[in-house]
Amino acid sequence: MLPFSHCVVKTTALFSIKVKDNVQVKVFSKIVIFTLILLTQSCASTSPKIANSTAMKQLIIAEPLPINYKNEIAIARLTEVIQRAELTKEQRAELLYDRGVRFDNVGLNSLARLDFNRSLHLKPDMVDAYNLLGIHYTQLQEYAQAYDAFDSVLDLKPEHEYAHFNRGIALYYGGRAQLAIDDFSAFHQKQVNDPYRLLWLYLAQSKVDPQKAKLMLREGEKNIADNVWAKRVIKLYLGEISLDKFTQELPYGLPDQKALTERLCEAYFYLGKLSLLRSQNGNAANYFKLALGTNVYEFVEHRYARLELNLLRTSKNNTQNDS
């Protein structure tokens, strides 16, 4: 169905043709009248359904973040230096990595991967380049390459704790839940008051033993301060608060629109994961699309919302083929 504003544009176009073509005025006037009736009925029947939708009333829609102009300026300046300046291999590698990070921040994933690979070709011990490449390989479902990238990070810098987290995500999506639990556990133990570490550990544990996962989540909740927003996500997962209450509280305590959009990116993603746990795949897909619509490219929740959508489509297609 078309929104009302679009219906008006369509009818205006019909009238403009009628005025220009005097030869077919009588015939076309009938078409215009008939079309007006149809479109008016269509728009009138659509609007109440949208207005009366409970889901639409409760859902908070994010305003997508605009591209930060500082990233665009930085990309232009880095490109000029890389192309024109006389640089050592190490300097060029660092600049390529920096530009790759800027590309990554604005969602230009292919250009980011290209720069990360170029930087590693010039300087094979760049830990952070391996880490970001591993994340990109996970998003592409190229899990073997992701594992290799994160293993390289840990070989070069064993204390790099986020490599455990990112490798855990790759293992989780790669169907190796038990190994993911090991990485998430190591990551969680370094900061037990971090709700996001606990949530990812719970998601992996749910693949292996849902009952144990719920007990672990309930126990881990005790280490998280009540004023930490993401604790609300955990309470929702545990059934301690309702979905309505969770949704109503999303805007509370935020200083500006940017902070709200970032919070909604996280909320949409974890609502999508909760919907999957409840076998509500349609709802899950909608939540993941909303997470993508925030344009918060740096957030892990935005990064993997598209992967979740791709996995849902693959699962749906496989089900249809089997039937």
Buried (B, 14 or more C-beta within 10 A) or exposed (E): EEEBEEBEEEBEEBEEEBEEEEEEEEEBEEEBEEBBEEBEEBBEEBEEEEEEEEEEEEBBEBEEBEEEEEBEEBBEEBEEBBEEEEBEEEBBBBBBBBBBBBBBBBBBBEBBBBBBBBBBEBBEEBBBBBBBBBBBBBBBBBBEBBBBBBBBBBEBBEEBBEBBBBBBBBBBBBEBBEBBBBBBBBBBEEEEEBBBBBBBBBBBBBBEEEEEBBEBBBEBBEEBEEEBBBBBBBBBBEEEBEEEEBBEEBEEEBEEEEEBBBBBBBBBBBBBBBBBBEEBBEBBBBBBBBBBBBBBBBBBBBBBBBBBBBBBEEEEEEEEEEE
